[in-house]
Amino acid sequence: MIRPVAWLHAFEHRLVLRRLAQGHEPNGLRVLLFHQLYASRAEADAATGLPFEAFTVDQLAEVIRSLQQAGYSFVGPEAPLAGRQVLLTFDDGYASVLRALPVCEHYQVPLMLSITTHALASGNAFWWDVSYRQLRRAGRSHAQAMGEVNRRKTHPPRTHTPPQTPLDRPLTVAELQSLAAHRLVSLANHTHTHPLLTGLSDSALIDELNACTERLER
Ligand SMILES: [Zn+2]
């Protein structure tokens, strides 16, 4: 049974951890999903791309430590279901995921990277960060910009904008290859251009998944 934990934001992570640490949580797999990983709160606050959970390296370590102390085991995607388990995943393939690896090594925790491949080879920023930043600079509120980015997911724009900061850069192919060779790391298909899958025809959906798989296998 897969029990996704409520969207885990940095500001509420202690509440979620407290709930998970209660003795009466049932067996099953919880999937913890992250995107960017910041070195500090100041760095998270200064980021201008699409805001995600805004976790720092220290907070990730706290999440892992607390759940291990509460009796959860961290597993990779292939592990058979047994007891209370957690799968740690990072979406999209931001370069800042490199910061998660030393934490995972320290606590011996598997790490699944769900990679969207369109920006990987080009080194350009992810289109949703480019869109969000442009919309905010044009005076849209956070909610308006998020709504517009979600609408654009029906037909993801083909942006070719270089990263603005080291944080909105995707992993390079060499970085991804070295991560993929690590014994704690596994890769997963996260589509090629990250469209809204429910809005795609069957053939477009298959194309998106195949394009991603093809590039990951290279
Ligand atoms: Zn994603």
Residues whose N, C-alpha, C, O or C-beta is under 5 A from the ligand:
A	BS01	ZN	D91 D92
